[in-house]
Amino acid sequence: MNTSRKIKTLIELLFISTRLGFTSFGGPAAHLGYFHEEYVRKRKWMDEKSYGDLVALCQFLPGPASSQVGIGIGIMRAGVLGGIVSFLGFTLPSVMVLILFAILLQGTDMSNAGWLHGLEIVAVAVVAHAILGMAKKLTPDLKRKAIALFTLVIILLWQTALSQVGVILLSALIGFLLYRHHEAGDETVLTFPVSRRFALICLSIFFGLLFLLPIFREWSTWEWLALFDSYYRSGSLVFGGGHVVLPLLEREFVPTGWLTEEQFLAGYAAAQAVPGPLFTFAAYIGAVINGWKGGILATIAIFLPAFLLILGTLPFWDTLRQNPKIKGALMGVNAAVVGILVAAFYHPIWTSSILAPVDFAFGAILFSMLVFWKLPPWIVVITGSIGGFLIGMI
C-alpha cells in the first residue's frame, strides 16, 4: 500500500470509528452490532465468518471485547497505526465527555433521564438486528443451534466471568468433536501487517507489566505508578464485558480513599449516558483524582492490556483458523458467541430497557427503522433519544 493510499485509508478509518464513537450506545453487545452493520454489511471489509472468528477471539481474551474487535479491524485494514486510529476514534468521544463530567458535573444524577432510557431501547433494536444477522451465518444447522442454546442457558444461570471463558472452551471442544471431519468451504485468507516477532514482544510486555507493576508499586511511593498499576490490572483481569470491570475499579479506588462511594456512583451514571466502551469510566476516575492528566493516564493504562493482547494474538489467528484441526473448534466457538450475544441481549440490555408496554412498542418501531426501512444507525439513535425524552414526560 503506497503512502497516499495508506493516508486515505487511515482518514477513512478515523472518520468511521469516530462516528461510531459518538453514536454507539448500549454496551459491548450493541457495539458489536454497530461494527457488524458498518464494517461487514455496509462496507464489506470482512466476511461474516471472519467477523465471527474475530468476535470469538476477543470474547475469549480478557479486556473490553468490543474495543478489541474495533482495534482488530483497524489493524487488518491499515496495520498497527490503523488499530491505533480505530481505537482513538471509537474511544476518545466518551473519554472527553467523561473527563468533562468529572470536572464540571460531578454528582449530577442522570439515572432518570428520559433520553438516556430512549438510548437503552435503541440498544435493544441494534443488538436484536446483530443477533439475527450473525445467527443466520454462524448457526445454520441444528448442532450449532444447540451449542448456542447451551451457551445461552449457562451464561444466564451462572453469570460469572469464568463461566463465559469456560463455556467458550467447552464449545470449542464440542465443535471439534462434532465437526472434526467437516469439509469446510473456501476460507477468506486474511493478512496481518504485524509480524509474529512483534506479536510475541507485545505478549511479553503484557505479562511483564501484569506481574512487575505490583512489585514496583510496593517499592515506590510514586502515586502515579500505583494508579497506573490499578488501572492496568483492572483492564487485564476482566472477562465478560465492561460491566465486570466496575467492581474491580470500585475495589481499587473506593476503599483506598482515592474516590468516595458517591463520586463512584455519579461517574457510573455518567458512563451509562455516553456512547462507546464502558471502560472509559476509568477516565472519569482519573479526572476526579488528578484532573484531565489523570483521565488520560487512566485511559491509556486500562486499554493498554487490550491493545497488547490483540496485537499479540492476531498474527497467529489466521493460521489457526485455516488449520483443519481447528476449524471444527472455531465453528463451535462461533455458535457460542451467538449464545453469548443472546444472553447479553436479555440481561442486561432487555431487562434494563424494556420496562413497560410503551418501551416494547417503541423498540419495535426502532427495530423496523433499522431492519426494514434500512435507515442509518445515527438516525435511529437520534429518534431513540427524542422518543425516550417524550416517553419520560408521559
C-alpha positions in Angstrom: 0.0 0.0 0.0 1.5 3.3 -1.1 1.8 6.3 1.2 -1.1 8.3 -0.2 -3.4 5.4 -0.2 -2.5 4.5 3.3 -3.2 8.0 4.5 -6.5 7.9 2.7 -7.4 4.6 4.4 -6.4 6.0 7.8 -8.5 9.1 7.4 -11.5 6.9 6.3 -10.9 4.6 9.3 -10.7 7.6 11.7 -13.9 9.1 10.3 -15.9 5.9 10.6 -14.6 4.9 14.0 -15.2 8.4 15.4 -18.7 8.4 14.1 -19.2 5.1 15.8 -17.7 6.5 18.9 -20.3 9.3 19.0 -23.3 7.0 18.2 -22.6 3.6 19.7 -24.8 3.5 22.7 -25.8 0.3 24.6 -22.7 -1.6 25.7 -20.5 -4.3 24.2 -23.2 -6.3 22.5 -24.7 -3.2 20.9 -21.2 -2.1 19.8 -20.7 -5.5 18.0 -24.0 -4.8 16.3 -22.9 -1.4 15.1 -19.5 -2.8 13.9 -21.2 -5.6 12.1 -23.5 -3.2 10.3 -20.8 -0.8 9.4 -17.8 -3.0 8.6 -19.4 -6.2 7.4 -22.9 -5.4 6.0 -22.2 -1.9 4.6 -18.5 -1.7 3.7 -17.7 -5.5 3.4 -14.3 -5.0 4.8 -14.5 -8.6 6.1 -16.9 -11.5 5.6 -19.3 -12.9 8.2 -17.1 -15.9 9.1 -14.0 -13.7 9.7 -16.0 -11.3 11.8 -17.5 -14.1 13.8 -14.0 -15.6 14.4 -12.6 -12.2 15.4 -15.5 -11.7 17.9 -14.9 -15.2 19.2 -11.2 -14.4 19.8 -11.9 -11.1 21.5 -14.6 -12.8 23.7 -12.0 -15.3 24.8 -9.4 -12.7 25.6 -9.6 -10.5 28.8 -10.4 -6.9 28.3 -13.1 -4.9 26.5 -14.3 -7.2 23.7 -15.9 -4.6 21.6 -12.9 -2.3 21.7 -10.6 -5.2 20.8 -12.8 -6.1 17.8 -12.6 -2.5 16.6 -8.8 -2.4 17.1 -8.5 -5.8 15.3 -10.5 -4.5 12.3 -8.3 -1.4 12.2 -5.1 -3.5 12.3 -6.3 -5.7 9.5 -7.3 -2.6 7.5 -4.2 -0.4 8.0 -1.7 -2.1 10.3 -0.7 -1.1 13.8 -1.4 2.6 13.0 -4.8 1.6 11.8 -5.5 -0.1 15.1 -4.5 3.0 17.0 -6.6 5.2 14.8 -9.6 2.9 15.1 -9.2 2.8 18.9 -8.8 6.6 19.2 -11.9 7.3 17.1 -14.1 4.9 19.0 -12.8 5.7 22.4 -12.0 9.5 22.6 -15.5 10.9 22.4 -16.6 9.2 25.6 -13.3 9.8 27.2 -13.6 13.6 26.6 -17.2 13.7 27.8 -16.4 11.7 31.0 -13.5 13.9 31.8 -15.7 16.9 31.4 -18.3 15.2 33.6 -15.6 14.7 36.3 -14.5 18.3 36.2 -17.8 20.1 35.8 -20.7 17.8 36.6 -19.7 15.6 39.5 -22.7 14.5 41.5 -25.2 15.1 38.7 -28.0 12.4 38.9 -28.7 11.2 35.3 -30.3 7.9 36.3 -33.9 9.1 35.5 -33.1 10.9 32.2 -35.7 10.1 29.6 -33.4 10.5 26.7 -31.0 8.0 28.2 -33.8 5.5 28.5 -34.5 6.0 24.9 -30.9 5.2 24.0 -31.2 2.0 26.0 -34.2 1.0 23.9 -32.1 1.8 20.8 -29.6 -0.8 22.1 -32.3 -3.4 22.1 -33.0 -2.8 18.4 -29.4 -2.8 17.5 -28.5 -6.0 19.3 -31.5 -7.8 18.0 -30.5 -6.9 14.5 -26.9 -8.1 15.1 -28.1 -11.4 16.6 -30.4 -12.2 13.7 -27.6 -11.5 11.1 -24.9 -13.4 13.0 -27.2 -16.4 13.9 -28.1 -16.9 10.3 -24.5 -17.3 9.3 -22.9 -18.9 12.4 -25.7 -21.3 13.5 -27.0 -22.7 10.2 -27.6 -26.3 11.4 -29.2 -27.9 14.4 -26.0 -28.9 16.1 -24.7 -25.3 16.2 -28.1 -24.0 17.3 -27.9 -26.5 20.2 -24.4 -25.2 21.1 -25.8 -21.6 21.0 -28.7 -22.6 23.2 -26.4 -24.4 25.6 -24.2 -21.3 25.9 -27.3 -19.1 26.5 -28.5 -21.3 29.3 -25.1 -21.5 31.0 -24.4 -17.8 30.8 -27.8 -16.8 32.1 -27.8 -19.2 35.0 -24.2 -18.8 36.1 -23.3 -15.2 35.4 -19.6 -15.1 36.3 -16.6 -14.1 34.4 -15.2 -17.7 34.5 -18.5 -19.1 33.1 -18.0 -17.3 29.8 -14.5 -18.4 29.4 -15.4 -22.0 30.4 -18.4 -22.2 28.1 -16.3 -21.0 25.1 -13.6 -23.6 25.9 -16.3 -26.3 26.2 -18.0 -25.2 23.0 -14.6 -25.4 21.2 -14.3 -29.0 22.4 -17.8 -29.9 21.3 -17.3 -28.2 17.9 -14.0 -30.1 17.5 -15.7 -33.5 18.2 -18.8 -32.8 16.1 -17.1 -31.2 13.1 -13.6 -32.7 13.0 -14.5 -34.4 9.7 -16.4 -31.4 8.4 -15.4 -30.3 4.9 -15.3 -26.6 5.0 -15.7 -24.3 2.1 -13.2 -21.8 0.8 -11.9 -19.6 3.6 -11.0 -16.0 3.2 -7.3 -15.6 3.7 -6.6 -12.7 5.9 -3.2 -10.9 6.0 -1.9 -9.0 9.0 0.7 -6.3 8.6 2.1 -7.4 12.0 5.0 -9.9 12.4 4.9 -12.8 14.8 8.1 -11.5 16.4 6.3 -8.2 17.1 3.3 -10.2 18.4 5.5 -12.1 20.8 7.0 -8.9 22.1 3.6 -7.5 22.8 2.6 -10.6 24.7 5.8 -10.4 26.7 5.1 -6.8 27.6 1.6 -7.7 28.6 2.6 -10.4 31.1 5.7 -8.4 32.2 3.6 -5.4 33.2 1.0 -7.5 34.8 3.5 -9.2 37.1 6.1 -6.5 37.6 3.9 -3.4 38.2 2.6 -4.6 41.6 6.2 -5.3 42.7 7.4 -1.8 41.6 4.3 -0.3 43.3 5.4 -1.8 46.6 8.9 -0.4 46.2 7.8 3.0 45.2 5.9 5.8 46.8 5.0 7.4 43.4 1.2 7.8 43.3 1.0 7.8 39.5 2.7 4.4 39.4 0.2 3.0 41.9 -2.7 4.4 39.9 -1.3 3.0 36.6 -1.0 -0.4 38.2 -4.6 -0.3 39.5 -5.9 0.6 36.0 -3.7 -1.9 34.2 -4.6 -4.8 36.4 -8.3 -3.9 36.2 -8.1 -4.0 32.4 -6.1 -7.2 32.4 -8.3 -9.3 34.5 -11.8 -8.6 33.1 -13.7 -11.3 31.3 -17.3 -10.8 30.2 -17.7 -7.2 29.2 -17.4 -3.7 30.5 -19.8 -4.1 33.5 -17.5 -6.6 35.0 -14.7 -4.0 35.4 -16.9 -1.9 37.7 -16.4 -4.0 40.9 -12.7 -4.2 40.2 -12.4 -0.4 39.9 -14.5 0.1 42.9 -12.3 -2.2 45.0 -9.2 -0.4 43.7 -10.3 3.2 44.3 -13.1 3.5 46.9 -11.6 1.6 49.9 -8.2 3.3 49.3 -9.8 6.7 49.7 -9.0 7.9 46.2 -12.7 8.1 45.4 -15.8 8.3 47.6 -18.7 6.0 47.0 -20.9 9.0 45.9 -18.3 10.0 43.4 -18.0 6.5 42.1 -21.8 6.1 41.6 -22.1 9.6 40.0 -19.4 8.6 37.5 -21.2 5.3 36.8 -24.4 7.1 36.0 -22.5 9.4 33.6 -20.8 6.5 32.0 -24.2 5.0 31.2 -25.2 8.1 29.4 -22.3 8.3 26.9 -21.6 6.1 23.9 -18.5 4.0 23.4 -16.9 1.4 25.7 -17.7 1.3 29.4 -14.0 1.0 30.2 -13.8 4.8 29.6 -15.4 5.1 33.1 -11.7 4.9 34.1 -11.2 8.3 32.5 -13.8 9.7 34.9 -12.0 8.2 37.9 -8.6 9.5 36.7 -10.0 13.0 36.2 -11.6 13.1 39.7 -8.3 12.1 41.2 -5.8 14.1 39.1 -7.7 16.2 36.6 -7.5 15.8 32.8 -4.0 14.4 33.0 -5.2 11.7 35.4 -8.0 10.9 32.9 -5.6 10.4 30.1 -3.3 8.2 32.2 -6.3 6.1 33.2 -7.4 5.7 29.6 -4.0 4.6 28.4 -3.5 2.2 31.4 -6.8 0.4 31.3 -6.9 -0.1 27.5 -3.2 -1.0 27.1 -3.8 -4.7 28.0 -6.4 -5.0 25.4 -4.1 -3.5 22.8 -1.2 -5.7 23.7 -3.3 -8.8 23.6 -5.0 -8.2 20.3 -1.6 -7.3 18.7 -0.1 -10.4 20.3 -2.7 -12.9 19.1 -3.9 -11.6 15.6 -0.8 -12.7 13.7 -1.4 -16.3 14.8 -5.1 -16.2 14.4 -5.4 -16.8 10.6 -3.0 -19.8 10.7 -5.1 -21.4 13.5 -8.4 -20.8 11.7 -7.1 -22.3 8.5 -5.9 -25.4 10.3 -8.3 -28.3 9.6 -8.0 -29.5 13.2 -9.0 -26.1 14.5 -11.9 -25.3 12.1 -14.4 -27.5 13.9 -13.5 -25.9 17.3 -14.0 -22.5 15.8 -17.4 -23.5 14.4 -18.3 -24.4 18.0 -16.9 -21.2 19.4 -18.7 -19.1 16.8 -22.0 -20.7 17.8 -21.2 -20.0 21.4 -20.7 -16.3 20.5 -24.3 -16.2 19.3 -25.5 -17.7 22.6 -23.4 -15.1 24.5 -24.9 -12.3 22.5 -28.5 -13.6 23.1 -27.7 -13.8 26.8 -26.4 -10.2 26.8 -29.5 -9.2 24.8 -31.7 -10.5 27.6 -29.6 -9.3 30.5 -28.7 -6.6 31.0 -30.0 -5.0 27.8 -33.6 -6.1 27.7 -34.2 -6.3 31.4 -32.9 -2.8 32.0 -34.6 -1.2 28.9 -38.0 -2.8 28.3 -39.8 -1.8 31.4 -43.3 -1.2 30.1 -45.5 -1.9 27.0 -44.7 1.5 25.6 -41.0 0.6 25.7 -41.6 -2.6 23.7 -43.7 -0.7 21.2 -41.1 2.0 20.8 -38.4 -0.7 20.5 -40.4 -2.4 17.7 -40.5 0.9 15.8 -36.8 1.4 16.1 -36.1 -2.2 15.1 -38.2 -1.7 12.0 -36.4 1.6 11.1 -33.1 -0.3 11.3 -34.0 -3.6 9.7 -36.9 -3.0 7.3 -36.5 0.7 6.3 -32.7 0.4 6.3 -32.2 3.8 8.0 -28.7 4.8 9.1 -28.0 3.9 12.8 -27.4 7.6 13.7 -31.0 8.4 12.7 -32.2 5.6 14.9 -30.1 6.9 17.8 -31.5 10.4 17.5 -35.0 9.1 17.2 -34.5 6.9 20.2 -33.2 9.8 22.4 -36.1 12.1 21.3 -38.6 9.3 21.8 -37.2 8.4 25.2 -37.5 12.0 26.3 -41.1 12.2 25.2 -42.0 8.9 26.8 -40.4 10.1 30.0 -42.8 13.1 30.0 -45.9 10.9 29.8 
